[in-house]
């Protein structure tokens, strides 16, 4: 009886969260360290975020979700927190956001050695590969989810002999990766203060625009983490066409975005 009640509660909870998914996704919105927030995954989808960040540690045959490597045995897994719920959601729809035929990006930040972590990830995702965007013979095939690997990343040597590659790389903000096919590196990330002042002044904006333009030469979009969650900074980043705005305060950003960057009267969100 207890198991049955738990199952019913899980299904009910899933149904409630799924009903709250935004109908107006924000193409530039990246949910930083989503797993540390209230309602991981569902909180990001409620406000239309199209990229979600998850830190993982390889631990005893599992990928445990955590920011630091302590008490890993009691941490939830990547599969239970993200892959399985998304799989359930996508049984009733073709894309994570209905009427938005683009993948939800799950950016997985490796906190352990890539030579241990990547093989484990490739094994774990086998039951979900029908949902995952992949690279095959020089072309990317879009599916509802794209796995983007950050942190330690991975080397092309680790995947080049695979028939299809189901992981993509979060690369550099300074150059195009010459050792990877361009299509496998759709994003570049770096710490904000390593390149700009906290206020993102006029000198910084020239530097930022140069980086954005250079990245565009290899079809890469940029993300700068540890930036202030202020409207002024967000506005400058969006106006410079930065591909991804790194956000910790999801509700605040969504409200800001829909008030300033859309004329669609139907895109009203109750905050």
Buried (B, 14 or more C-beta within 10 A) or exposed (E): EEEEEEEEEEEEEBEEBBEEBBEBBBEBBBBBBBBBBEEBBBBBBBBBBBBBBBBBBBBEEBBBBBEEBEEBEEBBBBBEBBBBBBBEBBEEEEBBBEEBEBBBBBBBBBBBEBEBBBEBBBEBBEEBEEBBBBBEEEEBEEBBBBBBBBBBBBBBEBBEEEEEBBBBBBBBBEEBBEEBBBBBBBBBBBEBEEBBEEEBEEEBBEEBBEBBEBBEEBEBBBBBBEBBBBBEBBBBBBEBBBBBBBBBBBEBBBBBBBEEBEEEEEBEBEE
